[in-house]
Amino acid sequence: MNAPASNIKFAGTKPNIAYVIDPRFPGGTSSAVARELRAVSKLVSPTVYAISSNMFSGDTLAPPLVSAIEDLGLNVHWDPKQISADIVIIHNPSFLKFQKTLGTTILANELFVVTHENFLRPGGEDAFDVSLCLEQIDRASLALRKTLAPISPYNRTTVEHWFAKHQPLGNWSLLADDWFNICDFSFAPPTESPTDRRGRHSRAGFEKFPNLTNMDYCFPKHAESNVILGADSLIDSKDSRRHWQLIPFRGIGVDQFFELIDFMIYFTSPTWRESFGRVLAEAIAAGKVVISDEQTASAFGGAIVSANPQEVDGIVRQYVQNPKKYQNHVIKSQRQLEKFSVHAFQNFFVHSVTSECERQACY
C-alpha cells in the first residue's frame, strides 16, 4: 500500500520539527500521532515534548506511542519551560480544556494545531471550551504564523462554523489541505461467504454510543452475532441485551475482534460525531463492510456505506445475499484508503506543512 519516500525531498534545508502532545491520550489520537511520528521520522528527526495536562492522571503513556517512541529511539521531554523549533505541531488541543495555562513558551516560525476533536456538536453547541484551549496556546506562543489543521471534511466544517460564531485571541489561519490520519494497515481479503455477524468497536464513553433504540436496530436478536468491543458502560447495565457479546475496551485484540464479525456497524450519540473515525479505516483494511452515518462516512470517499440505524438490517441482508457485492465493496473501499497512506502523508507534510503555506485562508 505504501510507496517508498525516496523521491520526497525538501526544497531547502530540513526544518526542525517539534511535536507537542499529552501522550496519555487513549484511542485514535495517540494511534494517529504514533503513525505520524514513524512517517515523519523518515524525513526529519522530530523532537517530542510531553505536556502533563489536567485532562489525565498518572504517567501511563498510550501503548501505540510507547511502541513508536521506543522503535524510533526518540526522547520525550516532559513539561519543558520553552519549546523552540522551525515548525511546532500541537495535536488535539482539547487536552487543555481543564486548565488555564499551557505551562510552556513556544517559539516557532510555523505553529500548527491539529484539530482531532470537532469544535461543534451536531446541534451547533461548542463541543468543548475551544476558546480556552486556543487562547492558552496563543498566549504561550510567539510564531510567524498560527494555523489550525482539520483532519477531515466534517471536522473542517465544525472549525469553520465555530469561527463564524466566536472571536478568539490570535490571528489564526486555516490549512487548505486536511491533516489526515495515516492508515497504513495491511489489507485482509474479504470473506467469500459473509454472514450476519455484526460488531462495533470504540473506546468506552457515553458519547460513543447511540441510544438504546438505535442500538437495537443495529444489533438485533435475529443477527447471527453482535460483538461490542469497548462496552464498559453496558456491562452489568440494565440496558444490555442477552444477545450482545459485551467486551471491555482492550478486552481482546482488535485483530481478534475483526475475526468475529463481517459487518462493522458504527453510530454514535446524536450529540456527538467522529472527526475522522480511525477504527472504521481499520475495519475496512480488515476486509469488512462498514456502515455509519453520513457525516462520519464523508471522510472516506464512498468506502463506508452511509445510512441511518433503521436501514442497517436491509443493507446487511443485501450483502449477505450477494457475496460478490460484499467482496467488490470491500476491495473498492480498501483502494480508497490509499489516499491515507504513509507516502501520501509524507507528500502532504513536505508540500503543505513545511512550505510557506501560501494557500492558507486567514480568519
N, C-alpha and C positions, 0 to 999 in steps of 0.2 A: 504493500500500500504506500510506503514512504520512499520517495526517491532520494538519492544522495544529495547532500547540500554543498558539494564541491564547487558548483557554479554560482553560489550565492556569495557575493562579495560586497563589502562596504566601499562607498565611493572614496572615502578618505581614511583617516586614522580610526581604528576601532575605538568606540566610545567606552567610557567607564559606566557600568550598569549596576545600580543598587536596587535590590528588592526590599520592600518594607511590608511585613506581614505580622499577624499574630498566628504563629504556626500551630496553635492548638485548635484552629477551626476544624470541625468534623466535616465529613461528607465531600460534596462536589468542589468547594473552594480549594481545599488542600490537595485534592487529586488533580485539579486543573493547574495549580501552581507547581506541583511536583513535575508534571509532564512538561510544563513550560520551562522550568529550570533545566531539565535534561536537553530540551531542544536548543535553548539559548546558549547553553554551555558549549555547544559545538561551534558557536560563532564567536563568543567572547567569554571572559571569565567574570561571572557576576558575583557580587557581594550580597550576602543575605543579612538583613537586620531584623531582629525579632522584637516586637513590642508586647510587653505584658499588659494587655488591656484589662479593663474591669469586666469584660464580657465573659471571660473564662477563669476558672480557678485551677490550681495545681500546675504542674510543669510537664505534663504528658503531651508530647507533640503528636500530631496526626500521623498514623503509620505511613501513608504514601510519602509524606515529606521526609520522614526519618530515612526511608529507603533511598530517596533521591539524593538527599544531602550526604549520606554515607557513601553511596556509589560514586558521586561526583567529587568527593573529597573536599566539600565546602565547609567553611567555618561559619557558625551562626553567632552574630554579635548581638547580645541581649541589651535592650534598653540603652542605646548609645546616647550620649549628650548631643552629638552632632552627626549628621549624615551628609556626605558631600560626594557628588558624582555628576558626570555629564547628564545622565538620564536616571531619574529615580522613579520607580514603579511601585505604587501602593495598591495592593489587592484588597478588594472588598472593604470599603471604608466604614461599613456598618459595625465593625468591631469597636468603634469609638463611641457608640451611642450611649454607653453607661458612664461616661466621664466627660470632663470639660476641657482638658488639655492633652495634647498629643505626647508631651513629655520629652520631645527632642527638637532640634533645629535642623531644617533641611535646606541645603544649598545645592541648586541644580540649574543646568541650562533648560532642561525639559523635565517637567513633573507630570506623570500620568497617574490617574486614579481609575482603576479598573472596576466598573460598577457591577459586581456579581449579583447584588441584590437589586430588585426592581425598586425604583423610587416611589412608585404609586401602587396601591392595591387596585384590583379591577373596578371597584366602585369610585375611584378617584381620590381616596384618602391617602395621606402620606403613609408609606409602608413602615418607615421608622423616622427618627428625627434627623433627616438629611442635612438640614441647615446646621445643626450642632456638629455633625461629623465633618462637613466640608469647611466650616469656619475654623475648626481646630487645625485642619491641615493648612488652610490659608494663612492663619496667624503664625504658624510654625515654619513657614516656607518662604524662601527667597529664590524665585525662579524666573527665568525669562518668559516662560510660558507654562500655564497650568491647564491640563487637558483632561477631560472626562472621556473614558473609553468604554462604551457599551459593549456587551458581549453577545447580543442577538438583536434581530429586528424588533421584537416585542420589548426587550429591555430598553432599547433606544427610544421607543415611543414614550415609555414612562419617564425617562430622563428629560426628554424634550417637553412633555406636558408639565412636569414638575417645575421646570424653569419658567414656564409661561405663567405660573402661579406665584413664584417666590423670587426674591432678590437677595441671594446670599452674598456674603462678603467675598470679594475677589473677582477677578476678570477671567472667568472660566471659558475655555474653548471646548468644542466637541469634535472628537476624532471622526474623520469621514468614514473610515472603514471599521467594521466590528472587530473587537479584540476577542477572537473566538477561543473556545476550549479546544485543545488538541485531542483528537480522538484517534490515536494510532493503535487501535486494537487489532488483534488477529481476527480474521473472519472465519466463522464456522459455517459450513453449508447448511441450508435449510433442510428440515426433515422431509422425507418423501411421503410421509403419511401423518399429517398434523391431526391432532385430536383436540377436544375441548378442554385443554389443560391451561388454566389461566393463572396469572400471578401479578403481583406488584412488588416493587422494592423502593424504599426510600429510608432516610433516617427517620427516627421517631419524632413526632411532633404533630400537634393538633392541626396545624395549617396544611400539613402534607396530605391529609385525608379528606375525601368528600363526606357529605352527610350520610347517615345510615341508609336512607332510601336509595341513594346513588351507589353505595357500596353493594346493596342487594341487587341492583341492576347489573353491576359489573361482575359480581361474584355470586351467582345464584346456586341454589341447591342442585339443579339439574346438570351443572357443569361436572365434567369428569373429576376435576380437582381445582382447588383455589388455594394457592400458596401465597401468603402475605409475609414478606420479609421486612423487618422494621416495624413490627406490630406491637411494640411495647405498650402503647396506650390501650390496645384492645385486649391484651392478655388479662384474664380474670375480670374483664368488664362484662356488665350485664348486656351490653350491646353486641357482644361477639356471637358468632354463629357456629354451630357444631360442624358444619361443612366447610369451615375455613381452617386451613392449617396455618396457625399463627407462630411466627418465629421472630424472636427479638433481633434488633439491629446488630449486625455482625454475628448472629447466632449460627450461621453457616456461611461458607464462602460464596461469593457472587457466582462463580462458575458452577458450583453445585446447585445453586438456586435455578440458574438457567436450564440445567438439565431436567428440571421438574416441570417446565412449562413450555407451551407452544405460542401463547399469546401474552404479551405484556400489556396490561390494562392500567392506564395511569391517569387518574383525575385527582384534583386537589379540592380544598375548601373553596367555595365561591368567592371568598375574600382574599384569595392568595393565588399566585401563578408562579411557575418556574421561570427563571430568567433565561435558562438555557436547557436544562434537563439532561445532564451528562449521563445519568443512568439509562436514559432512553437510547442514547447512542450506543451504550454498552449492550443493550438488548438487541439492537439492530445487528451489531457485529456478531453477536452470539447466534444469529440466524433466526430471530423471532419476528413475528408481525407485531408491531406496536400500535396501540390505539390510544389517542389522547385528545384533549381539547384543541380548538383551532389555534389559540394563541401559542400554546406550547409547541404544537406541530409546526408552526410557521418558521421556526429556526432551521428546519431540516429539509426544506425544499421538496415536499411530497414523500419523503421517506417514512413519515408517520401517517397513519390513517386518522384523519380528522373526523371527530364525531362527538355526540353527547352520550351520556351514560345509557339512555333509553335505546340507543341504536346499536349498542355493543353486541347483544345477542344475535341480531341479524347479520352483522359483519362477521362474527366468529363462525356462524353457520355457513356463510358463503365460502369462506376459506377452507373449512373442514370438508365441505362437499366438493371442492375443486382444488385438490392438492397442487396442481400445476400453477394455478393462480397464486397460491400461497408462495410457492418457490420463486416465481417470477418477481413477485413484490419484494421478497427479501433480497434477491440478487440486485434488483434495481435500487433498493434502499441502501445497500452496502456501497454501491458506487457513489451515492450521494455523500457518503462520509469522507470521500477522498478530498473534499474541499476543506476538511478539518485535519488534514494530515500534518505531520511534522514539517515536511517540505513546504507546504502551503503557509504554515505559521512562520517559518524562517524567512520566506519571501516577504510576508507581511511585516515582520519585525524589521528587516533591513530597509524596505522601501517605504513603509508608512511610519513606523515608530522612530527610527533613527534618522529620518530625513528632516528637512526643515518644516515639515508639517504644513506645507503650503495649501493643502486642501481643507484645512480646518475652518469651521464657521464659528465666529466668536459671539458669545452672548453679551 
